Amino acid sequence: MRSQRNRILLAATLAASVVGIAPSLHARGDEAKDKKVREAASQSAKAAKAFEAIMQEPEKAIPVEILSQAKAIMVFPQVVKVAFAVGGEGGRGVVSRHVGGGWSQPIFVRGGGPSVGAQIGASSTDFFLLLMTDDSVQGLMKDKFEVGAEVGAAAGPVGKYHGAGTDASMQAQILSYSRSHGLFAGANVKGIVIRPENDLNTAVYNKTARELLTDQDGADTDAQLAVFPQTLGRYATPATDRQ
């Protein structure tokens, strides 16, 4: 009788422990997600700040006519040379694509390669990639995408632009720019390797970069993350939405 009573007490104790553990695990899960959202929001804010900085001087900025033609816009803010030389693991970037009359939620990527990095003498460099074709956007859905190898890339024009369709740069599928020490210019980023940062994408959206890029409506965007697409929208109205 005593043995049976002990077994019942043990079972009750174990059940109470499980009940106590479950809320604790749930709380830790929420805390981990909140941390990832804050991390993603920081990346979105840095990318927005970098893009805002280059558009403050219209005479030297990316021409609005070119921005309006972009299928997606990618920004790697504050990249240090060593970070962009580790084969696609160091430089952290944010990309937003044209969808539904505006710009989608930020999608997170990493980039690197031996041929690019901060300009000589610079502590860090901001890189900007305009994906001008559907093929270039499709490249982001791969586990590994090398700029210049799979799609053509060229340094983009800055300042006043007269829409010369015969320009060699305008035949490229990706136009690239860099900004360092306040100096802004087209950049050669051939050889950069881009990979999705899916640990962050799935933590924030519960979707991979591939799923986010093929979502025609775009995922719901947390207010903390919206600063990047909102900043793009102030300067870049997609051509198909212009009157």
VEXVO-780253 format. One record per residue (C-alpha): residue number from 1; residue in three letters; chain; x, y, z. Coordinates in nm, 2 decimals. Layout:
! VEXVO-780253
site num->NUM, residuo->ALA, cadena->A, x->X, y->Y, z->Z
...
! end
This chain:
! VEXVO-780253
site num->1, residuo->MET, cadena->A, x->0.00, y->0.00, z->0.00
site num->2, residuo->ARG, cadena->A, x->0.28, y->0.23, z->0.10
site num->3, residuo->SER, cadena->A, x->0.47, y->0.15, z->-0.22
site num->4, residuo->GLN, cadena->A, x->0.16, y->0.24, z->-0.43
site num->5, residuo->ARG, cadena->A, x->0.12, y->0.57, z->-0.24
site num->6, residuo->ASN, cadena->A, x->0.48, y->0.65, z->-0.30
site num->7, residuo->ARG, cadena->A, x->0.44, y->0.59, z->-0.67
site num->8, residuo->ILE, cadena->A, x->0.14, y->0.81, z->-0.69
site num->9, residuo->LEU, cadena->A, x->0.33, y->1.09, z->-0.50
site num->10, residuo->LEU, cadena->A, x->0.63, y->1.05, z->-0.74
site num->11, residuo->ALA, cadena->A, x->0.40, y->1.07, z->-1.05
site num->12, residuo->ALA, cadena->A, x->0.23, y->1.38, z->-0.91
site num->13, residuo->THR, cadena->A, x->0.57, y->1.54, z->-0.84
site num->14, residuo->LEU, cadena->A, x->0.69, y->1.47, z->-1.19
site num->15, residuo->ALA, cadena->A, x->0.37, y->1.61, z->-1.34
site num->16, residuo->ALA, cadena->A, x->0.40, y->1.93, z->-1.14
site num->17, residuo->SER, cadena->A, x->0.76, y->1.96, z->-1.26
site num->18, residuo->VAL, cadena->A, x->0.66, y->1.93, z->-1.63
site num->19, residuo->VAL, cadena->A, x->0.39, y->2.18, z->-1.58
site num->20, residuo->GLY, cadena->A, x->0.64, y->2.42, z->-1.43
site num->21, residuo->ILE, cadena->A, x->0.90, y->2.36, z->-1.70
site num->22, residuo->ALA, cadena->A, x->0.67, y->2.42, z->-2.00
site num->23, residuo->PRO, cadena->A, x->0.60, y->2.79, z->-1.93
site num->24, residuo->SER, cadena->A, x->0.97, y->2.83, z->-1.86
site num->25, residuo->LEU, cadena->A, x->1.07, y->2.68, z->-2.20
site num->26, residuo->HIS, cadena->A, x->0.80, y->2.89, z->-2.38
site num->27, residuo->ALA, cadena->A, x->0.94, y->3.21, z->-2.21
site num->28, residuo->ARG, cadena->A, x->1.29, y->3.13, z->-2.32
site num->29, residuo->GLY, cadena->A, x->1.17, y->3.07, z->-2.67
site num->30, residuo->ASP, cadena->A, x->1.00, y->3.41, z->-2.68
site num->31, residuo->GLU, cadena->A, x->1.31, y->3.57, z->-2.54
site num->32, residuo->ALA, cadena->A, x->1.53, y->3.41, z->-2.81
site num->33, residuo->LYS, cadena->A, x->1.29, y->3.53, z->-3.08
site num->34, residuo->ASP, cadena->A, x->1.28, y->3.88, z->-2.94
site num->35, residuo->LYS, cadena->A, x->1.66, y->3.89, z->-2.94
site num->36, residuo->LYS, cadena->A, x->1.66, y->3.78, z->-3.31
site num->37, residuo->VAL, cadena->A, x->1.40, y->4.04, z->-3.40
site num->38, residuo->ARG, cadena->A, x->1.61, y->4.31, z->-3.23
site num->39, residuo->GLU, cadena->A, x->1.92, y->4.19, z->-3.42
site num->40, residuo->ALA, cadena->A, x->1.73, y->4.20, z->-3.75
site num->41, residuo->ALA, cadena->A, x->1.59, y->4.54, z->-3.67
site num->42, residuo->SER, cadena->A, x->1.95, y->4.67, z->-3.61
site num->43, residuo->GLN, cadena->A, x->2.06, y->4.54, z->-3.95
site num->44, residuo->SER, cadena->A, x->1.75, y->4.70, z->-4.12
site num->45, residuo->ALA, cadena->A, x->1.82, y->5.03, z->-3.95
site num->46, residuo->LYS, cadena->A, x->2.19, y->5.03, z->-4.05
site num->47, residuo->ALA, cadena->A, x->2.11, y->4.96, z->-4.41
site num->48, residuo->ALA, cadena->A, x->1.84, y->5.23, z->-4.41
site num->49, residuo->LYS, cadena->A, x->2.09, y->5.48, z->-4.26
site num->50, residuo->ALA, cadena->A, x->2.35, y->5.39, z->-4.53
site num->51, residuo->PHE, cadena->A, x->2.10, y->5.43, z->-4.81
site num->52, residuo->GLU, cadena->A, x->1.97, y->5.76, z->-4.67
site num->53, residuo->ALA, cadena->A, x->2.32, y->5.89, z->-4.65
site num->54, residuo->ILE, cadena->A, x->2.40, y->5.84, z->-5.02
site num->55, residuo->MET, cadena->A, x->2.07, y->5.99, z->-5.13
site num->56, residuo->GLN, cadena->A, x->2.11, y->6.31, z->-4.94
site num->57, residuo->GLU, cadena->A, x->2.31, y->6.47, z->-5.23
site num->58, residuo->PRO, cadena->A, x->2.11, y->6.42, z->-5.55
site num->59, residuo->GLU, cadena->A, x->2.40, y->6.54, z->-5.77
site num->60, residuo->LYS, cadena->A, x->2.61, y->6.25, z->-5.65
site num->61, residuo->ALA, cadena->A, x->2.35, y->5.99, z->-5.56
site num->62, residuo->ILE, cadena->A, x->2.21, y->5.69, z->-5.74
site num->63, residuo->PRO, cadena->A, x->1.99, y->5.83, z->-6.02
site num->64, residuo->VAL, cadena->A, x->1.62, y->5.79, z->-5.93
site num->65, residuo->GLU, cadena->A, x->1.56, y->5.67, z->-6.28
site num->66, residuo->ILE, cadena->A, x->1.78, y->5.37, z->-6.22
site num->67, residuo->LEU, cadena->A, x->1.64, y->5.30, z->-5.87
site num->68, residuo->SER, cadena->A, x->1.29, y->5.29, z->-6.02
site num->69, residuo->GLN, cadena->A, x->1.40, y->5.01, z->-6.26
site num->70, residuo->ALA, cadena->A, x->1.55, y->4.79, z->-5.99
site num->71, residuo->LYS, cadena->A, x->1.38, y->4.46, z->-5.91
site num->72, residuo->ALA, cadena->A, x->1.55, y->4.45, z->-5.57
site num->73, residuo->ILE, cadena->A, x->1.79, y->4.66, z->-5.37
site num->74, residuo->MET, cadena->A, x->2.06, y->4.52, z->-5.15
site num->75, residuo->VAL, cadena->A, x->2.27, y->4.70, z->-4.89
site num->76, residuo->PHE, cadena->A, x->2.58, y->4.58, z->-4.70
site num->77, residuo->PRO, cadena->A, x->2.64, y->4.85, z->-4.44
site num->78, residuo->GLN, cadena->A, x->2.96, y->4.92, z->-4.26
site num->79, residuo->VAL, cadena->A, x->3.16, y->4.64, z->-4.41
site num->80, residuo->VAL, cadena->A, x->3.52, y->4.61, z->-4.29
site num->81, residuo->LYS, cadena->A, x->3.78, y->4.47, z->-4.53
site num->82, residuo->VAL, cadena->A, x->3.85, y->4.16, z->-4.33
site num->83, residuo->ALA, cadena->A, x->3.48, y->4.08, z->-4.30
site num->84, residuo->PHE, cadena->A, x->3.43, y->4.08, z->-4.68
site num->85, residuo->ALA, cadena->A, x->3.73, y->3.86, z->-4.74
site num->86, residuo->VAL, cadena->A, x->3.61, y->3.54, z->-4.57
site num->87, residuo->GLY, cadena->A, x->3.42, y->3.38, z->-4.84
site num->88, residuo->GLY, cadena->A, x->3.07, y->3.50, z->-4.78
site num->89, residuo->GLU, cadena->A, x->3.05, y->3.48, z->-4.40
site num->90, residuo->GLY, cadena->A, x->3.15, y->3.82, z->-4.28
site num->91, residuo->GLY, cadena->A, x->2.96, y->4.11, z->-4.45
site num->92, residuo->ARG, cadena->A, x->2.60, y->4.12, z->-4.34
site num->93, residuo->GLY, cadena->A, x->2.34, y->4.26, z->-4.58
site num->94, residuo->VAL, cadena->A, x->1.98, y->4.34, z->-4.62
site num->95, residuo->VAL, cadena->A, x->1.77, y->4.31, z->-4.94
site num->96, residuo->SER, cadena->A, x->1.42, y->4.43, z->-5.03
site num->97, residuo->ARG, cadena->A, x->1.24, y->4.35, z->-5.35
site num->98, residuo->HIS, cadena->A, x->0.98, y->4.53, z->-5.55
site num->99, residuo->VAL, cadena->A, x->0.64, y->4.37, z->-5.46
site num->100, residuo->GLY, cadena->A, x->0.28, y->4.49, z->-5.44
site num->101, residuo->GLY, cadena->A, x->0.35, y->4.85, z->-5.54
site num->102, residuo->GLY, cadena->A, x->0.64, y->4.90, z->-5.30
site num->103, residuo->TRP, cadena->A, x->0.93, y->4.73, z->-5.13
site num->104, residuo->SER, cadena->A, x->0.91, y->4.40, z->-4.94
site num->105, residuo->GLN, cadena->A, x->1.02, y->4.31, z->-4.59
site num->106, residuo->PRO, cadena->A, x->1.39, y->4.31, z->-4.54
site num->107, residuo->ILE, cadena->A, x->1.55, y->3.97, z->-4.62
site num->108, residuo->PHE, cadena->A, x->1.89, y->3.90, z->-4.46
site num->109, residuo->VAL, cadena->A, x->2.20, y->3.78, z->-4.64
site num->110, residuo->ARG, cadena->A, x->2.58, y->3.75, z->-4.59
site num->111, residuo->GLY, cadena->A, x->2.83, y->3.84, z->-4.85
site num->112, residuo->GLY, cadena->A, x->3.21, y->3.81, z->-4.91
site num->113, residuo->GLY, cadena->A, x->3.48, y->3.74, z->-5.16
site num->114, residuo->PRO, cadena->A, x->3.85, y->3.79, z->-5.21
site num->115, residuo->SER, cadena->A, x->3.82, y->4.07, z->-5.47
site num->116, residuo->VAL, cadena->A, x->3.62, y->4.32, z->-5.26
site num->117, residuo->GLY, cadena->A, x->3.65, y->4.49, z->-4.93
site num->118, residuo->ALA, cadena->A, x->3.68, y->4.83, z->-4.77
site num->119, residuo->GLN, cadena->A, x->3.85, y->5.09, z->-4.97
site num->120, residuo->ILE, cadena->A, x->4.22, y->5.15, z->-4.89
site num->121, residuo->GLY, cadena->A, x->4.26, y->5.36, z->-4.58
site num->122, residuo->ALA, cadena->A, x->3.89, y->5.32, z->-4.49
site num->123, residuo->SER, cadena->A, x->3.77, y->5.17, z->-4.16
site num->124, residuo->SER, cadena->A, x->3.45, y->5.05, z->-4.33
site num->125, residuo->THR, cadena->A, x->3.26, y->5.07, z->-4.66
site num->126, residuo->ASP, cadena->A, x->2.89, y->5.06, z->-4.75
site num->127, residuo->PHE, cadena->A, x->2.81, y->4.85, z->-5.05
site num->128, residuo->PHE, cadena->A, x->2.49, y->4.89, z->-5.26
site num->129, residuo->LEU, cadena->A, x->2.37, y->4.64, z->-5.52
site num->130, residuo->LEU, cadena->A, x->2.08, y->4.71, z->-5.75
site num->131, residuo->LEU, cadena->A, x->1.93, y->4.39, z->-5.90
site num->132, residuo->MET, cadena->A, x->1.80, y->4.49, z->-6.23
site num->133, residuo->THR, cadena->A, x->1.65, y->4.17, z->-6.37
site num->134, residuo->ASP, cadena->A, x->1.44, y->3.87, z->-6.26
site num->135, residuo->ASP, cadena->A, x->1.74, y->3.64, z->-6.31
site num->136, residuo->SER, cadena->A, x->1.95, y->3.84, z->-6.07
site num->137, residuo->VAL, cadena->A, x->1.68, y->3.81, z->-5.80
site num->138, residuo->GLN, cadena->A, x->1.65, y->3.44, z->-5.87
site num->139, residuo->GLY, cadena->A, x->2.02, y->3.40, z->-5.79
site num->140, residuo->LEU, cadena->A, x->1.95, y->3.50, z->-5.43
site num->141, residuo->MET, cadena->A, x->1.73, y->3.19, z->-5.39
site num->142, residuo->LYS, cadena->A, x->2.04, y->2.97, z->-5.42
site num->143, residuo->ASP, cadena->A, x->2.25, y->2.85, z->-5.13
site num->144, residuo->LYS, cadena->A, x->2.55, y->3.03, z->-5.29
site num->145, residuo->PHE, cadena->A, x->2.54, y->3.31, z->-5.56
site num->146, residuo->GLU, cadena->A, x->2.85, y->3.46, z->-5.71
site num->147, residuo->VAL, cadena->A, x->2.81, y->3.81, z->-5.86
site num->148, residuo->GLY, cadena->A, x->2.96, y->3.84, z->-6.20
site num->149, residuo->ALA, cadena->A, x->2.99, y->3.47, z->-6.26
site num->150, residuo->GLU, cadena->A, x->2.62, y->3.39, z->-6.29
site num->151, residuo->VAL, cadena->A, x->2.49, y->3.73, z->-6.39
site num->152, residuo->GLY, cadena->A, x->2.66, y->4.03, z->-6.53
site num->153, residuo->ALA, cadena->A, x->2.76, y->4.31, z->-6.29
site num->154, residuo->ALA, cadena->A, x->2.90, y->4.66, z->-6.34
site num->155, residuo->ALA, cadena->A, x->2.97, y->4.97, z->-6.15
site num->156, residuo->GLY, cadena->A, x->2.66, y->5.19, z->-6.17
site num->157, residuo->PRO, cadena->A, x->2.64, y->5.55, z->-6.28
site num->158, residuo->VAL, cadena->A, x->2.59, y->5.83, z->-6.02
site num->159, residuo->GLY, cadena->A, x->2.45, y->6.18, z->-6.03
site num->160, residuo->LYS, cadena->A, x->2.27, y->6.31, z->-6.34
site num->161, residuo->TYR, cadena->A, x->2.17, y->6.04, z->-6.57
site num->162, residuo->HIS, cadena->A, x->2.01, y->6.08, z->-6.91
site num->163, residuo->GLY, cadena->A, x->1.89, y->5.72, z->-6.96
site num->164, residuo->ALA, cadena->A, x->2.14, y->5.62, z->-7.23
site num->165, residuo->GLY, cadena->A, x->2.03, y->5.27, z->-7.29
site num->166, residuo->THR, cadena->A, x->2.34, y->5.19, z->-7.48
site num->167, residuo->ASP, cadena->A, x->2.57, y->5.25, z->-7.18
site num->168, residuo->ALA, cadena->A, x->2.77, y->4.93, z->-7.10
site num->169, residuo->SER, cadena->A, x->2.67, y->4.96, z->-6.74
site num->170, residuo->MET, cadena->A, x->2.30, y->4.95, z->-6.83
site num->171, residuo->GLN, cadena->A, x->2.34, y->4.61, z->-6.99
site num->172, residuo->ALA, cadena->A, x->2.45, y->4.46, z->-6.66
site num->173, residuo->GLN, cadena->A, x->2.20, y->4.26, z->-6.45
site num->174, residuo->ILE, cadena->A, x->2.35, y->4.41, z->-6.13
site num->175, residuo->LEU, cadena->A, x->2.46, y->4.76, z->-6.07
site num->176, residuo->SER, cadena->A, x->2.69, y->4.82, z->-5.78
site num->177, residuo->TYR, cadena->A, x->2.81, y->5.12, z->-5.57
site num->178, residuo->SER, cadena->A, x->3.02, y->5.18, z->-5.27
site num->179, residuo->ARG, cadena->A, x->3.05, y->5.46, z->-5.01
site num->180, residuo->SER, cadena->A, x->3.35, y->5.52, z->-4.78
site num->181, residuo->HIS, cadena->A, x->3.46, y->5.83, z->-4.59
site num->182, residuo->GLY, cadena->A, x->3.17, y->6.01, z->-4.74
site num->183, residuo->LEU, cadena->A, x->3.29, y->5.94, z->-5.10
site num->184, residuo->PHE, cadena->A, x->3.04, y->5.76, z->-5.32
site num->185, residuo->ALA, cadena->A, x->3.10, y->5.60, z->-5.65
site num->186, residuo->GLY, cadena->A, x->3.02, y->5.30, z->-5.87
site num->187, residuo->ALA, cadena->A, x->3.20, y->4.99, z->-5.74
site num->188, residuo->ASN, cadena->A, x->3.34, y->4.67, z->-5.90
site num->189, residuo->VAL, cadena->A, x->3.21, y->4.38, z->-5.68
site num->190, residuo->LYS, cadena->A, x->3.26, y->4.09, z->-5.92
site num->191, residuo->GLY, cadena->A, x->3.35, y->3.78, z->-5.72
site num->192, residuo->ILE, cadena->A, x->3.14, y->3.87, z->-5.42
site num->193, residuo->VAL, cadena->A, x->2.96, y->3.55, z->-5.29
site num->194, residuo->ILE, cadena->A, x->2.61, y->3.60, z->-5.14
site num->195, residuo->ARG, cadena->A, x->2.44, y->3.35, z->-4.92
site num->196, residuo->PRO, cadena->A, x->2.11, y->3.37, z->-4.74
site num->197, residuo->GLU, cadena->A, x->2.13, y->3.43, z->-4.36
site num->198, residuo->ASN, cadena->A, x->1.85, y->3.18, z->-4.30
site num->199, residuo->ASP, cadena->A, x->1.91, y->3.14, z->-3.93
site num->200, residuo->LEU, cadena->A, x->1.80, y->3.50, z->-3.89
site num->201, residuo->ASN, cadena->A, x->1.53, y->3.48, z->-4.16
site num->202, residuo->THR, cadena->A, x->1.36, y->3.18, z->-4.01
site num->203, residuo->ALA, cadena->A, x->1.39, y->3.31, z->-3.66
site num->204, residuo->VAL, cadena->A, x->1.22, y->3.64, z->-3.76
site num->205, residuo->TYR, cadena->A, x->0.97, y->3.53, z->-4.03
site num->206, residuo->ASN, cadena->A, x->0.96, y->3.15, z->-3.99
site num->207, residuo->LYS, cadena->A, x->1.05, y->3.14, z->-4.36
site num->208, residuo->THR, cadena->A, x->1.37, y->3.10, z->-4.56
site num->209, residuo->ALA, cadena->A, x->1.51, y->3.36, z->-4.80
site num->210, residuo->ARG, cadena->A, x->1.38, y->3.15, z->-5.09
site num->211, residuo->GLU, cadena->A, x->1.03, y->3.14, z->-4.95
site num->212, residuo->LEU, cadena->A, x->1.04, y->3.52, z->-4.88
site num->213, residuo->LEU, cadena->A, x->1.16, y->3.59, z->-5.23
site num->214, residuo->THR, cadena->A, x->0.88, y->3.39, z->-5.39
site num->215, residuo->ASP, cadena->A, x->0.61, y->3.53, z->-5.17
site num->216, residuo->GLN, cadena->A, x->0.41, y->3.75, z->-5.40
site num->217, residuo->ASP, cadena->A, x->0.24, y->3.94, z->-5.12
site num->218, residuo->GLY, cadena->A, x->0.55, y->3.98, z->-4.90
site num->219, residuo->ALA, cadena->A, x->0.56, y->3.87, z->-4.54
site num->220, residuo->ASP, cadena->A, x->0.41, y->4.07, z->-4.26
site num->221, residuo->THR, cadena->A, x->0.67, y->4.32, z->-4.15
site num->222, residuo->ASP, cadena->A, x->0.73, y->4.39, z->-3.79
site num->223, residuo->ALA, cadena->A, x->0.73, y->4.77, z->-3.73
site num->224, residuo->GLN, cadena->A, x->1.09, y->4.74, z->-3.60
site num->225, residuo->LEU, cadena->A, x->1.20, y->4.60, z->-3.94
site num->226, residuo->ALA, cadena->A, x->1.01, y->4.83, z->-4.17
site num->227, residuo->VAL, cadena->A, x->1.26, y->5.11, z->-4.16
site num->228, residuo->PHE, cadena->A, x->1.46, y->4.98, z->-4.46
site num->229, residuo->PRO, cadena->A, x->1.17, y->4.93, z->-4.71
site num->230, residuo->GLN, cadena->A, x->1.02, y->5.25, z->-4.59
site num->231, residuo->THR, cadena->A, x->1.34, y->5.44, z->-4.66
site num->232, residuo->LEU, cadena->A, x->1.37, y->5.28, z->-5.00
site num->233, residuo->GLY, cadena->A, x->1.01, y->5.39, z->-5.07
site num->234, residuo->ARG, cadena->A, x->1.10, y->5.76, z->-5.01
site num->235, residuo->TYR, cadena->A, x->1.35, y->5.76, z->-5.29
site num->236, residuo->ALA, cadena->A, x->1.26, y->5.47, z->-5.52
site num->237, residuo->THR, cadena->A, x->0.92, y->5.43, z->-5.67
site num->238, residuo->PRO, cadena->A, x->0.92, y->5.12, z->-5.89
site num->239, residuo->ALA, cadena->A, x->0.87, y->5.21, z->-6.25
site num->240, residuo->THR, cadena->A, x->0.56, y->4.99, z->-6.29
site num->241, residuo->ASP, cadena->A, x->0.39, y->5.20, z->-6.02
site num->242, residuo->ARG, cadena->A, x->0.47, y->5.54, z->-6.16
site num->243, residuo->GLN, cadena->A, x->0.21, y->5.74, z->-6.34
! end
